[in-house]
Amino acid sequence: LMAAVSGAVGAVSCPLGRDLLTHRVRLKFALKPRASLSPSPASARVPGATNDVINKASVLSRRLGGAPRVVGSRSSAAHVTRAVVAPNYKDDLDFDEDDDAYTWRVGGANDIPIRHLRDVYRGEAPLVAIPNPFCTSSSCPVAGIGDRTPLNLNRMFVSEDDRVLLKAIAFGSPDSLAAQCSFDCSVDGSFDETCDVCSFTPEFCYRAGPRAKIYFEPAEVHAAIVNCGGLCPGINDVVRSVVNTLEVGYGVNKISGIRFGWGGFWKDGVENMPLTRRNTSGVQDRGGSIIGCGRGGGDVPKIVDSIEKQGINMVFVIGGNGSHAGANAISAECAERGLKVSVVGIPKTIDNDILHIDKTFGFDTAVEEAQKAIKAAAVEAKSALNGVGVVKLMGRQSGFIAMHAALASGSVDVCLIPEVPFAMEGPNGVVEHIKSLLATQGHAIICLAEGAGQEYVQETGTDAGGNPKLGDIGPWFCKRLKREMSCDVKYIDPTYMVRGVTANAHDSIYCTILGQNAVHGAFAGYTGISIGMVNTHAVFLPIERLIEKERLVDPDGRMWHRLLTSTGQPDFAMNE
């Protein structure tokens, strides 16, 4: 494991190879020598410890004001596993340029495992890997060149051993901004109080892309595409990308669009929509979804019965957390029945609340479209006496759209999101701050996430998709302002304007990448996976990891701090 060093914590590391199996990590750092410091008597307590180790540990411990701690007999300062907590030690640590850089080898316990049909298929016909026919006009081999290989296809294929690091930051101290670790302090009878600091355990995702070997004969594939949940910019782009990759890239000639969500698999009177490259041409220029959308209807046994009956062996599920949970259940049911069916999710939500991936498609477009509402609210507020413009944006329990839209606009005075509770009344409340804004600048512009302030308007129950019902914070907020002060409130709710637009250029490209890699993952034999960008690289991730919980704005994170700097809003602390 890598030992991170920074801030207010001492030097730490872990024994090489612990919990890594085939992963090998080496990290070396050197302490600047100080001739005035002598070895500590601690060497008497550590059998086999070398003077070099004791010297380095002594330098660090004396600098921090404590006794040195050396564990074991390894002759490297990198094996000091715990450090006395002190305010400053950074000057004593430096990376020795002469030391070798640490390396690791992927493939083992630190891989994030994904399910393959080899693990679940129990059909009579053997599951055999065959050469991948996927190619483009610039990389297809000429006749007679022989087997298709990564080399004669211009390295068109991705190695099964390629990995992408899930987390790009190794935090060096629990007090670092947005650090995802904490001090773990204890008192040992023979030593001073010590604390373990942040440890970094690398996790590796499977890199997405076409494989040299596939597990489906393209002529035998019947692929289904279903869009669950609500609308989102870019759905048609994804459908078009999946269809083009199946038909043009692999030669699949049977593709069905499942109409109006999960219920389209089994409800009477709902027929599949045949999809081809021809009838999906140009759909990216239209908002909405050509195959419709819908919530509910997730009867897993009925859905899998329909999959079996129709001979479907690839299912592409476009949706958010709830839809991915359904896709995972369908994948598990197919596995339980031993079916050769690959189920692949494609993350869709303008809320951007899916874990681990950089972002979901449609989010950038939603933020861009929200700017129109904020600009309109700003015009209205600045044109009125004591004008207050209030814009409510989507996001459910996450405030990503509101935060990013407010930051992008540069004109928002107050942004309220679900992750940061706020007080309406009192000297530190929202009302007093808005009064101050009207007194100093004559107007105020407020951006509300729809899930903010639910303690004031909370409802009970869930919707058809299983999501908690939200109270309508927008009208309540406006009425409260009018009751508390003399102001002219202009309220804008652009929800359906944001959902129904076409994707912008960035999202359109992103949708194309996701659709292509979803097909590559299915042909490679993976199931129960989803596609996403992690640290700018396309990866396959198990659905279970994406739906562990909702992704939320980190109130201690850099983006929220940037927003606070932009708006200048205070901490609307809840009253005790």
C-alpha positions as CSV (number, residue, x, y, z in Angstrom):
1,L,0.0,0.0,0.0
2,M,1.1,3.5,-0.6
3,A,2.0,5.6,2.4
4,A,0.8,9.2,1.9
5,V,2.5,12.0,3.7
6,S,1.3,15.6,4.2
7,G,-0.4,18.1,6.5
8,A,-0.4,17.5,10.2
9,V,0.3,13.8,10.4
10,G,3.6,11.8,10.6
11,A,5.1,9.2,8.3
12,V,3.2,6.0,7.8
13,S,3.2,2.9,5.7
14,C,2.1,-0.7,5.7
15,P,4.0,-3.9,5.2
16,L,4.5,-4.5,1.5
17,G,2.0,-6.8,-0.1
18,R,-0.6,-6.8,2.6
19,D,-4.0,-7.4,1.2
20,L,-2.6,-7.0,-2.3
21,L,-1.8,-10.5,-3.4
22,T,-0.3,-10.1,-6.9
23,H,-0.2,-6.3,-6.5
24,R,3.2,-5.1,-5.6
25,V,3.7,-1.6,-4.2
26,R,7.0,0.0,-3.3
27,L,7.3,3.4,-1.8
28,K,10.5,5.0,-0.5
29,F,11.0,8.4,1.1
30,A,14.0,9.8,2.9
31,L,14.3,12.1,5.9
32,K,16.6,15.0,5.7
33,P,19.6,14.2,7.9
34,R,20.3,16.3,11.0
35,A,23.8,15.7,12.4
36,S,22.8,17.2,15.8
37,L,20.4,14.4,16.5
38,S,21.6,11.1,17.8
39,P,20.0,7.7,17.7
40,S,17.3,7.0,20.3
41,P,17.6,4.4,23.0
42,A,14.5,2.9,21.3
43,S,16.9,0.5,19.5
44,A,17.0,-1.5,22.6
45,R,13.2,-2.1,22.3
46,V,13.4,-3.2,18.6
47,P,15.4,-6.3,18.1
48,G,17.2,-6.2,14.8
49,A,16.5,-2.6,14.0
50,T,19.4,-0.9,12.2
51,N,21.0,2.4,13.2
52,D,19.7,3.9,9.9
53,V,16.1,3.1,10.9
54,I,16.5,4.4,14.4
55,N,18.3,7.6,13.2
56,K,15.4,8.3,10.8
57,A,12.7,7.5,13.3
58,S,14.5,9.6,15.9
59,V,14.7,12.6,13.6
60,L,11.0,12.4,13.0
61,S,10.0,11.8,16.6
62,R,12.2,14.5,18.0
63,R,10.8,17.0,15.5
64,L,7.3,16.0,16.6
65,G,8.2,16.0,20.2
66,G,7.6,12.3,21.0
67,A,9.5,9.0,21.3
68,P,10.4,7.2,18.1
69,R,8.2,4.2,17.1
70,V,9.8,1.5,15.0
71,V,8.0,-1.7,14.2
72,G,9.8,-4.8,13.1
73,S,13.4,-5.1,11.9
74,R,13.1,-3.8,8.3
75,S,15.8,-1.3,7.4
76,S,13.6,1.3,5.8
77,A,11.9,4.4,7.2
78,A,8.9,3.4,5.1
79,H,8.2,0.8,7.7
80,V,7.5,3.2,10.6
81,T,3.8,2.3,10.7
82,R,2.5,4.9,13.2
83,A,3.4,8.4,14.0
84,V,2.9,10.8,16.9
85,V,0.4,13.5,16.0
86,A,2.0,17.0,15.9
87,P,1.3,20.2,14.1
88,N,4.2,20.3,11.7
89,Y,6.7,17.8,10.3
90,K,6.7,18.5,6.6
91,D,10.1,20.0,6.5
92,D,11.6,16.7,7.7
93,L,10.2,14.6,4.9
94,D,11.3,14.6,1.3
95,F,11.3,12.2,-1.6
96,D,14.8,11.0,-2.5
97,E,15.4,11.5,-6.2
98,D,17.8,8.6,-6.2
99,D,15.2,6.1,-4.9
100,D,13.3,3.9,-7.3
101,A,9.7,4.9,-8.1
102,Y,7.1,2.6,-6.6
103,T,5.2,0.4,-9.0
104,W,2.3,-2.0,-8.9
105,R,1.0,-4.7,-11.1
106,V,-2.7,-5.0,-11.7
107,G,-4.7,-8.2,-11.8
108,G,-5.8,-9.7,-8.5
109,A,-7.5,-8.9,-5.2
110,N,-7.7,-5.2,-5.9
111,D,-9.6,-5.6,-9.1
112,I,-13.3,-4.7,-8.9
113,P,-14.8,-8.0,-10.1
114,I,-17.5,-8.1,-12.7
115,R,-19.7,-11.0,-13.6
116,H,-19.1,-13.0,-16.8
117,L,-21.5,-15.4,-18.6
118,R,-18.8,-18.1,-18.0
119,D,-19.8,-18.0,-14.3
120,V,-23.6,-18.4,-14.8
121,Y,-24.4,-19.9,-18.1
122,R,-25.8,-23.5,-17.9
123,G,-27.2,-24.1,-21.4
124,E,-26.7,-27.2,-23.5
125,A,-24.6,-25.4,-26.2
126,P,-21.1,-24.7,-25.0
127,L,-20.0,-21.1,-24.3
128,V,-17.2,-20.6,-26.8
129,A,-15.1,-17.5,-27.4
130,I,-14.9,-16.5,-31.1
131,P,-12.9,-13.8,-32.9
132,N,-14.4,-10.4,-32.8
133,P,-15.6,-9.1,-36.2
134,F,-15.9,-5.5,-34.9
135,C,-14.0,-3.1,-37.0
136,T,-14.3,0.3,-38.7
137,S,-13.6,1.3,-42.3
138,S,-10.1,2.5,-41.3
139,S,-9.1,-0.7,-39.5
140,C,-10.9,-3.6,-41.1
141,P,-8.3,-6.1,-42.5
142,V,-8.1,-6.7,-46.2
143,A,-9.2,-10.2,-47.4
144,G,-6.7,-12.9,-46.8
145,I,-4.8,-11.2,-44.0
146,G,-5.7,-14.0,-41.6
147,D,-7.1,-13.9,-38.1
148,R,-8.2,-10.6,-36.7
149,T,-5.8,-9.6,-34.0
150,P,-5.1,-6.4,-32.1
151,L,-2.1,-5.8,-34.3
152,N,-3.6,-6.2,-37.8
153,L,-6.6,-4.2,-36.7
154,N,-4.5,-1.2,-35.7
155,R,-4.8,-2.2,-32.0
156,M,-8.6,-2.0,-32.3
157,F,-9.1,-4.2,-29.3
158,V,-8.7,-3.6,-25.6
159,S,-6.7,-6.1,-23.5
160,E,-8.6,-8.1,-20.9
161,D,-5.8,-7.0,-18.5
162,D,-6.3,-3.3,-18.9
163,R,-7.4,-1.5,-15.8
164,V,-8.3,2.0,-14.7
165,L,-7.7,3.3,-11.2
166,L,-11.1,4.0,-9.5
167,K,-9.9,6.8,-7.1
168,A,-7.3,9.2,-8.4
169,I,-6.5,10.9,-5.1
170,A,-4.6,9.4,-2.2
171,F,-5.3,11.6,0.8
172,G,-2.3,12.3,3.0
173,S,-4.1,13.7,6.0
174,P,-7.6,13.5,7.4
175,D,-7.7,17.3,7.7
176,S,-7.1,17.7,4.0
177,L,-10.0,19.2,2.0
178,A,-12.7,16.6,1.3
179,A,-10.5,13.8,2.7
180,Q,-12.3,10.5,2.8
181,C,-10.5,9.2,5.9
182,S,-10.2,10.0,9.6
183,F,-7.8,9.9,12.5
184,D,-7.8,6.6,14.4
185,C,-6.0,7.4,17.7
186,S,-5.2,5.1,20.6
187,V,-2.9,5.1,23.6
188,D,-0.4,2.3,24.0
189,G,0.9,1.5,27.5
190,S,4.6,1.9,26.5
191,F,4.2,4.7,23.9
192,D,2.7,8.1,23.5
193,E,-0.7,8.6,21.9
194,T,-0.5,7.8,18.2
195,C,-2.8,8.0,15.2
196,D,-3.0,6.0,12.1
197,V,-3.4,8.3,9.1
198,C,-5.0,7.9,5.7
199,S,-4.1,4.6,4.0
200,F,-4.7,4.2,0.2
201,T,-5.9,0.9,-1.1
202,P,-6.0,1.1,-4.9
203,E,-9.1,-0.4,-6.7
204,F,-9.0,-1.1,-10.4
205,C,-11.9,-1.1,-12.9
206,Y,-11.9,-3.1,-16.1
207,R,-11.2,-0.8,-19.0
208,A,-14.1,-0.7,-21.4
209,G,-13.8,-1.3,-25.2
210,P,-14.0,-4.0,-27.8
211,R,-12.3,-7.4,-26.9
212,A,-10.5,-9.6,-29.4
213,K,-12.8,-12.5,-28.4
214,I,-16.6,-12.4,-28.1
215,Y,-19.2,-14.9,-26.7
216,F,-22.1,-14.2,-29.1
217,E,-22.5,-15.1,-32.7
218,P,-23.8,-11.7,-34.2
219,A,-26.3,-13.5,-36.4
220,E,-27.9,-15.1,-33.3
221,V,-28.2,-11.9,-31.3
222,H,-31.6,-10.4,-30.4
223,A,-30.8,-7.2,-28.6
224,A,-33.4,-5.2,-26.6
225,I,-33.1,-1.5,-25.5
226,V,-35.3,-0.2,-22.7
227,N,-35.4,3.3,-21.2
228,C,-36.7,3.5,-17.6
229,G,-37.6,6.4,-15.4
230,G,-38.1,9.9,-16.7
231,L,-36.8,11.9,-19.7
232,C,-33.3,13.2,-19.9
233,P,-31.3,15.0,-22.6
234,G,-29.3,12.4,-24.7
235,I,-31.6,9.3,-24.6
236,N,-32.0,9.2,-28.3
237,D,-28.2,9.7,-28.7
238,V,-27.7,6.6,-26.7
239,V,-30.3,4.5,-28.5
240,R,-28.7,5.6,-31.9
241,S,-25.2,4.7,-30.6
242,V,-26.3,1.2,-29.4
243,V,-28.1,0.5,-32.6
244,N,-25.3,1.7,-34.9
245,T,-22.7,-0.3,-33.0
246,L,-24.8,-3.5,-33.0
247,E,-25.7,-3.2,-36.7
248,V,-22.7,-1.6,-38.3
249,G,-19.9,-2.7,-35.9
250,Y,-21.0,-6.3,-35.3
251,G,-23.6,-7.1,-37.9
252,V,-26.6,-7.7,-35.6
253,N,-29.9,-7.5,-37.5
254,K,-32.5,-8.0,-34.8
255,I,-32.8,-5.1,-32.4
256,S,-36.0,-4.3,-30.4
257,G,-36.9,-1.1,-28.6
258,I,-39.0,-2.0,-25.5
259,R,-41.7,0.7,-25.2
260,F,-42.4,2.8,-22.2
261,G,-40.2,1.2,-19.6
262,W,-40.1,-2.1,-17.8
263,G,-43.8,-2.7,-18.4
264,G,-43.2,-2.9,-22.1
265,F,-41.7,-6.4,-21.7
266,W,-45.0,-7.9,-20.4
267,K,-47.9,-5.5,-20.5
268,D,-50.7,-6.3,-23.0
269,G,-51.1,-4.0,-26.0
270,V,-47.5,-2.8,-25.9
271,E,-45.4,-4.0,-28.8
272,N,-41.7,-3.8,-29.4
273,M,-40.4,-1.1,-31.8
274,P,-37.9,-2.6,-34.4
275,L,-34.8,-0.5,-34.4
276,T,-32.4,-0.2,-37.3
277,R,-29.7,2.2,-38.4
278,R,-32.1,3.7,-40.9
279,N,-35.0,4.5,-38.5
280,T,-32.7,5.9,-35.8
281,S,-30.8,8.2,-38.2
282,G,-31.3,11.8,-37.0
283,V,-33.0,10.9,-33.7
284,Q,-30.2,12.7,-31.9
285,D,-31.7,16.0,-33.1
286,R,-35.0,15.3,-31.2
287,G,-35.6,15.6,-27.5
288,G,-37.4,12.9,-25.5
289,S,-37.1,9.2,-26.2
290,I,-38.2,7.4,-29.4
291,I,-38.9,4.3,-27.4
292,G,-40.7,6.1,-24.7
293,C,-40.1,6.0,-21.0
294,G,-42.0,4.9,-17.9
295,R,-41.7,4.2,-14.2
296,G,-42.8,1.1,-12.4
297,G,-43.6,-2.2,-14.0
298,G,-40.5,-3.9,-12.7
299,D,-41.9,-7.3,-12.2
300,V,-38.6,-9.3,-12.5
301,P,-40.0,-12.8,-13.1
302,K,-42.4,-11.5,-15.8
303,I,-39.7,-9.6,-17.5
304,V,-37.3,-12.5,-17.6
305,D,-40.1,-14.8,-18.8
306,S,-40.6,-12.3,-21.7
307,I,-36.9,-12.3,-22.3
308,E,-36.8,-16.0,-22.6
309,K,-40.0,-16.2,-24.7
310,Q,-38.7,-13.6,-27.2
311,G,-35.2,-15.1,-27.5
312,I,-33.6,-11.9,-26.3
313,N,-30.0,-12.4,-25.3
314,M,-28.8,-8.8,-24.8
315,V,-30.6,-6.2,-22.7
316,F,-29.4,-2.6,-22.6
317,V,-31.0,-0.7,-19.7
318,I,-31.0,3.1,-19.9
319,G,-31.8,4.6,-16.4
320,G,-30.7,5.9,-13.0
321,N,-30.3,4.3,-9.7
322,G,-33.7,2.6,-9.5
323,S,-33.5,1.4,-13.1
324,H,-30.0,0.0,-12.4
325,A,-31.3,-1.8,-9.4
326,G,-33.9,-3.4,-11.7
327,A,-31.3,-4.3,-14.2
328,N,-29.2,-5.9,-11.5
329,A,-32.2,-8.0,-10.4
330,I,-32.9,-9.1,-13.9
331,S,-29.3,-10.0,-14.4
332,A,-29.4,-12.1,-11.2
333,E,-32.6,-13.8,-12.3
334,C,-31.2,-14.7,-15.7
335,A,-28.1,-16.0,-13.9
336,E,-30.3,-18.1,-11.5
337,R,-31.9,-19.6,-14.6
338,G,-28.6,-20.2,-16.2
339,L,-29.5,-18.1,-19.3
340,K,-27.1,-16.8,-21.8
341,V,-28.3,-13.2,-21.4
342,S,-26.1,-10.2,-21.0
343,V,-27.6,-7.3,-19.1
344,V,-25.8,-4.0,-19.3
345,G,-26.8,-0.6,-17.8
346,I,-26.2,2.8,-19.2
347,P,-26.3,5.5,-16.5
348,K,-29.0,8.2,-17.2
349,T,-30.0,10.9,-14.8
350,I,-29.7,14.7,-15.0
351,D,-29.4,14.6,-11.2
352,N,-25.8,13.2,-11.5
353,D,-26.3,11.1,-8.4
354,I,-24.7,7.8,-9.4
355,L,-21.6,6.7,-7.5
356,H,-18.1,6.4,-8.8
357,I,-18.4,7.6,-12.4
358,D,-17.3,11.1,-13.4
359,K,-20.8,12.1,-14.4
360,T,-24.0,10.9,-16.0
361,F,-25.1,11.8,-19.5
362,G,-27.6,14.7,-19.7
363,F,-26.2,16.5,-16.7
364,D,-24.1,19.0,-18.6
365,T,-27.0,19.8,-20.9
366,A,-29.3,20.2,-17.9
367,V,-26.8,22.7,-16.3
368,E,-26.5,24.6,-19.5
369,E,-30.3,24.8,-20.0
370,A,-30.8,25.9,-16.4
371,Q,-28.8,29.0,-17.2
372,K,-31.6,30.3,-19.3
373,A,-34.0,30.2,-16.2
374,I,-31.4,31.8,-14.0
375,K,-30.7,34.6,-16.5
376,A,-34.5,35.2,-16.8
377,A,-34.8,35.4,-13.0
378,A,-31.9,37.8,-12.8
379,V,-33.5,40.1,-15.4
380,E,-36.8,40.1,-13.6
381,A,-35.2,40.7,-10.2
382,K,-33.0,43.5,-11.3
383,S,-35.9,45.2,-13.1
384,A,-38.2,45.3,-10.0
385,L,-38.2,47.3,-6.8
386,N,-36.8,44.9,-4.2
387,G,-36.9,42.1,-6.8
388,V,-36.2,38.5,-5.8
389,G,-35.8,35.9,-8.5
390,V,-36.3,32.3,-7.4
391,V,-35.4,29.3,-9.6
392,K,-36.1,25.7,-8.6
393,L,-34.1,23.1,-10.3
394,M,-34.3,19.3,-10.4
395,G,-32.0,16.9,-8.5
396,R,-34.2,15.1,-5.9
397,Q,-31.9,14.4,-2.9
398,S,-28.8,15.7,-4.6
399,G,-27.9,19.3,-5.4
400,F,-25.5,18.9,-8.3
401,I,-27.6,20.7,-10.9
402,A,-28.4,23.7,-8.6
403,M,-24.7,23.9,-7.4
404,H,-23.2,23.8,-10.9
405,A,-25.8,26.0,-12.5
406,A,-25.4,28.6,-9.7
407,L,-21.6,28.5,-10.1
408,A,-21.8,28.7,-13.9
409,S,-24.2,31.7,-13.8
410,G,-22.1,33.9,-11.6
411,S,-25.2,35.9,-10.7
412,V,-26.7,33.7,-8.0
413,D,-26.7,35.2,-4.4
414,V,-28.0,32.2,-2.5
415,C,-28.0,28.5,-3.5
416,L,-29.8,26.0,-1.3
417,I,-29.3,22.2,-1.7
418,P,-30.5,19.1,0.2
419,E,-27.0,18.2,1.5
420,V,-26.7,21.4,3.5
421,P,-29.5,22.1,6.0
422,F,-30.4,25.8,6.4
423,A,-32.3,27.9,8.9
424,M,-34.9,30.3,7.5
425,E,-35.2,32.4,10.6
426,G,-32.8,33.9,13.1
427,P,-29.7,36.2,12.7
428,N,-28.0,33.5,10.6
429,G,-31.1,32.6,8.6
430,V,-31.9,32.9,4.9
431,V,-34.6,35.6,5.5
432,E,-32.2,38.0,7.2
433,H,-29.6,37.5,4.5
434,I,-32.0,38.2,1.7
435,K,-33.2,41.3,3.6
436,S,-29.5,42.4,3.7
437,L,-29.1,41.8,0.0
438,L,-32.2,43.9,-0.8
439,A,-30.9,46.7,1.4
440,T,-27.4,46.7,-0.1
441,Q,-27.9,45.8,-3.8
442,G,-31.7,46.1,-4.3
443,H,-32.3,42.6,-5.6
444,A,-31.5,38.9,-4.8
445,I,-31.3,35.8,-7.0
446,I,-32.0,32.4,-5.3
447,C,-31.3,29.0,-6.7
448,L,-33.2,26.1,-5.0
449,A,-32.6,22.4,-5.5
450,E,-36.0,20.6,-5.4
451,G,-34.9,18.4,-2.5
452,A,-33.7,21.4,-0.3
453,G,-35.6,22.3,2.9
454,Q,-37.7,19.2,3.0
455,E,-37.9,19.5,6.8
456,Y,-40.3,22.5,6.0
457,V,-42.5,20.8,3.4
458,Q,-41.8,17.1,3.7
459,E,-44.3,14.6,2.3
460,T,-44.7,10.9,3.0
461,G,-44.7,7.9,0.7
462,T,-42.9,7.0,-2.5
463,D,-43.6,7.5,-6.2
464,A,-44.0,4.8,-8.9
465,G,-40.3,4.5,-9.2
466,G,-39.8,3.9,-5.5
467,N,-38.3,7.4,-4.8
468,P,-39.4,9.3,-1.7
469,K,-42.0,12.0,-2.6
470,L,-40.8,15.5,-2.2
471,G,-42.6,18.5,-0.9
472,D,-42.7,21.5,-3.3
473,I,-40.1,23.8,-1.7
474,G,-40.5,26.5,-4.4
475,P,-43.9,28.0,-3.7
476,W,-43.5,27.6,0.0
477,F,-40.2,29.5,-0.1
478,C,-41.7,32.3,-2.1
479,K,-44.7,32.7,0.2
480,R,-42.3,32.8,3.2
481,L,-40.3,35.6,1.7
482,K,-43.4,37.7,0.9
483,R,-44.6,37.2,4.4
484,E,-41.3,38.3,6.0
485,M,-40.4,41.3,3.9
486,S,-41.6,43.8,1.2
487,C,-40.4,42.2,-2.0
488,D,-41.4,41.4,-5.6
489,V,-40.8,37.7,-6.0
490,K,-40.5,36.1,-9.5
491,Y,-40.6,32.3,-9.4
492,I,-39.4,30.0,-12.3
493,D,-39.6,26.2,-12.4
494,P,-38.0,25.0,-15.7
495,T,-38.1,21.3,-14.8
496,Y,-39.8,20.1,-18.0
497,M,-37.9,22.5,-20.2
498,V,-34.6,21.1,-18.9
499,R,-35.7,17.4,-19.3
500,G,-37.0,17.6,-22.8
501,V,-34.2,19.3,-24.8
502,T,-31.7,17.7,-27.1
503,A,-28.2,17.0,-25.8
504,N,-25.5,19.5,-26.2
505,A,-22.3,18.6,-28.0
506,H,-20.5,17.3,-25.0
507,D,-23.3,15.1,-23.8
508,S,-23.9,13.8,-27.4
509,I,-20.3,12.7,-27.6
510,Y,-20.5,11.1,-24.2
511,C,-23.7,9.3,-25.1
512,T,-22.0,7.8,-28.2
513,I,-19.1,6.6,-26.1
514,L,-21.5,5.0,-23.5
515,G,-23.6,3.3,-26.2
516,Q,-20.6,1.8,-28.0
517,N,-19.0,0.5,-24.9
518,A,-22.3,-1.0,-23.7
519,V,-22.4,-3.2,-26.8
520,H,-18.7,-4.1,-26.5
521,G,-19.3,-5.2,-22.9
522,A,-22.3,-7.4,-23.8
523,F,-20.4,-9.1,-26.7
524,A,-17.5,-9.7,-24.4
525,G,-19.8,-11.8,-22.2
526,Y,-20.2,-9.5,-19.2
527,T,-23.5,-9.1,-17.4
528,G,-24.8,-7.1,-14.5
529,I,-22.4,-4.3,-15.4
530,S,-22.8,-0.6,-16.2
531,I,-20.7,1.8,-18.3
532,G,-19.2,5.0,-17.2
533,M,-16.3,7.3,-17.3
534,V,-13.9,7.1,-14.4
535,N,-11.0,9.6,-14.4
536,T,-11.9,10.3,-18.0
537,H,-11.6,6.6,-19.1
538,A,-14.5,4.4,-20.1
539,V,-14.8,1.4,-17.7
540,F,-17.1,-1.5,-16.9
541,L,-18.3,-1.5,-13.3
542,P,-20.6,-4.0,-11.4
543,I,-24.0,-2.5,-10.9
544,E,-23.9,-3.3,-7.2
545,R,-21.1,-0.8,-6.7
546,L,-23.1,2.0,-8.5
547,I,-26.3,1.6,-6.5
548,E,-24.8,1.2,-3.0
549,K,-26.2,4.6,-2.2
550,E,-26.9,7.9,-3.9
551,R,-24.1,10.2,-4.8
552,L,-24.4,13.5,-3.0
553,V,-22.7,16.9,-3.0
554,D,-19.9,16.9,-0.4
555,P,-20.5,20.0,1.8
556,D,-16.8,19.9,2.7
557,G,-15.7,19.4,-1.0
558,R,-14.0,21.9,-3.2
559,M,-16.9,22.4,-5.6
560,W,-19.2,23.5,-2.8
561,H,-16.5,25.8,-1.4
562,R,-16.1,27.3,-4.9
563,L,-19.9,28.0,-5.0
564,L,-19.8,29.7,-1.5
565,T,-16.9,31.9,-2.7
566,S,-19.0,32.8,-5.8
567,T,-22.3,33.6,-4.0
568,G,-20.8,35.0,-0.8
569,Q,-23.6,33.4,1.1
570,P,-23.0,32.8,4.9
571,D,-23.5,29.5,6.7
572,F,-27.2,29.4,7.3
573,A,-26.7,27.4,10.5
574,M,-29.8,25.5,11.7
575,N,-31.0,26.9,15.1
576,E,-30.1,24.7,18.0
